[in-house]
Amino acid sequence: MTVLANASIVALVSMFMGVAPLAMSIVYAIWPSEQRLALMRPLSLATIFASVSGTALGMLNVLRGIGMGQTPDYARISAIGLAESLVPLFFGFGCLTVAWLCVAVGLWRRP
């Protein structure tokens, strides 16, 4: 939890943006309508862009840390930083996977 407390607002938004299409897809699976389905495309694109930008921001911070050269153990710090920078990508695309499965259920339920 300390990682989330130390994260910037951009990092938090890029990480938790995937919750928006996931929530919308659950609502769509329960109450399917064209308007809810139409919102899924822009929410999905926003999640993709937020995930990619969050990952790029994490990699930029790792490269900045390496460039500043404050610690002698570059390999370890780089590996940890790069692993942490992939979290928004993993979380965002994981949420999108579940979201589009819920949309498929909603499409199946539509009259």
C-alpha positions as CSV (number, residue, x, y, z in Angstrom):
1,M,0.0,0.0,0.0
2,T,2.9,2.4,0.4
3,V,3.5,2.2,-3.3
4,L,0.1,3.6,-3.9
5,A,0.5,6.3,-1.3
6,N,3.8,7.4,-3.0
7,A,2.4,7.3,-6.5
8,S,1.6,10.6,-8.3
9,I,-1.9,11.5,-9.5
10,V,-1.0,10.7,-13.1
11,A,0.2,7.2,-12.0
12,L,-3.0,6.5,-10.1
13,V,-5.2,7.7,-12.9
14,S,-3.3,5.7,-15.4
15,M,-3.6,2.6,-13.2
16,F,-7.2,2.8,-12.1
17,M,-8.7,4.1,-15.4
18,G,-9.5,0.4,-16.2
19,V,-12.1,0.4,-13.5
20,A,-14.4,2.8,-15.6
21,P,-15.0,0.5,-18.6
22,L,-15.2,-2.5,-16.2
23,A,-18.0,-0.8,-14.2
24,M,-19.8,0.3,-17.4
25,S,-19.6,-3.2,-18.9
26,I,-21.1,-4.7,-15.7
27,V,-23.9,-2.2,-15.9
28,Y,-24.3,-3.1,-19.6
29,A,-24.4,-6.9,-18.9
30,I,-27.2,-6.3,-16.4
31,W,-29.2,-3.6,-18.3
32,P,-28.1,-3.7,-22.0
33,S,-28.8,-0.6,-24.1
34,E,-27.3,1.1,-27.1
35,Q,-26.1,4.1,-25.1
36,R,-24.2,2.0,-22.6
37,L,-22.6,0.0,-25.5
38,A,-21.7,3.2,-27.3
39,L,-19.8,4.4,-24.2
40,M,-17.6,1.3,-24.1
41,R,-15.5,2.3,-27.1
42,P,-14.3,5.7,-25.7
43,L,-13.8,4.3,-22.2
44,S,-11.8,1.4,-23.7
45,L,-9.6,3.8,-25.7
46,A,-9.1,6.0,-22.6
47,T,-8.0,2.9,-20.7
48,I,-5.6,1.9,-23.4
49,F,-4.1,5.4,-23.7
50,A,-3.9,5.7,-19.9
51,S,-2.2,2.3,-19.5
52,V,0.4,3.0,-22.2
53,S,1.1,6.5,-20.9
54,G,1.4,5.1,-17.3
55,T,3.9,2.5,-18.5
56,A,5.9,5.1,-20.5
57,L,5.9,7.4,-17.4
58,G,7.2,4.5,-15.3
59,M,10.0,3.8,-17.8
60,L,10.9,7.4,-18.0
61,N,11.3,7.5,-14.2
62,V,13.5,4.4,-14.3
63,L,15.7,6.0,-16.9
64,R,15.9,9.2,-15.0
65,G,16.9,7.4,-11.9
66,I,19.6,5.5,-13.8
67,G,20.8,8.8,-15.3
68,M,21.0,10.5,-11.9
69,G,23.2,7.6,-10.7
70,Q,22.4,7.9,-7.1
71,T,22.8,4.1,-6.3
72,P,25.6,1.8,-7.5
73,D,23.2,-1.2,-8.0
74,Y,21.7,-0.2,-11.4
75,A,20.7,-3.7,-12.5
76,R,18.5,-4.4,-9.5
77,I,16.9,-0.9,-9.4
78,S,16.3,-1.0,-13.1
79,A,14.6,-4.4,-12.9
80,I,12.4,-3.4,-10.1
81,G,11.5,-0.1,-11.7
82,L,10.7,-1.7,-15.1
83,A,8.6,-4.3,-13.4
84,E,6.6,-1.7,-11.6
85,S,6.2,0.4,-14.7
86,L,4.4,-2.5,-16.4
87,V,1.7,-2.7,-13.7
88,P,-0.6,-0.1,-15.3
89,L,-0.4,-1.9,-18.6
90,F,-1.2,-5.3,-17.0
91,F,-4.0,-3.9,-14.8
92,G,-5.6,-1.8,-17.6
93,F,-5.6,-4.6,-20.2
94,G,-6.8,-7.1,-17.5
95,C,-9.7,-4.9,-16.8
96,L,-10.5,-4.4,-20.5
97,T,-10.5,-8.2,-20.9
98,V,-13.1,-8.7,-18.2
99,A,-15.0,-5.7,-19.4
100,W,-15.4,-6.9,-23.0
101,L,-16.4,-10.4,-21.7
102,C,-19.2,-8.6,-19.7
103,V,-20.1,-6.8,-22.9
104,A,-20.3,-10.1,-24.7
105,V,-22.7,-11.4,-22.0
106,G,-24.8,-8.2,-22.4
107,L,-24.9,-8.7,-26.2
108,W,-26.0,-12.3,-25.7
109,R,-28.8,-11.1,-23.4
110,R,-30.1,-8.4,-25.7
111,P,-33.4,-9.0,-27.3
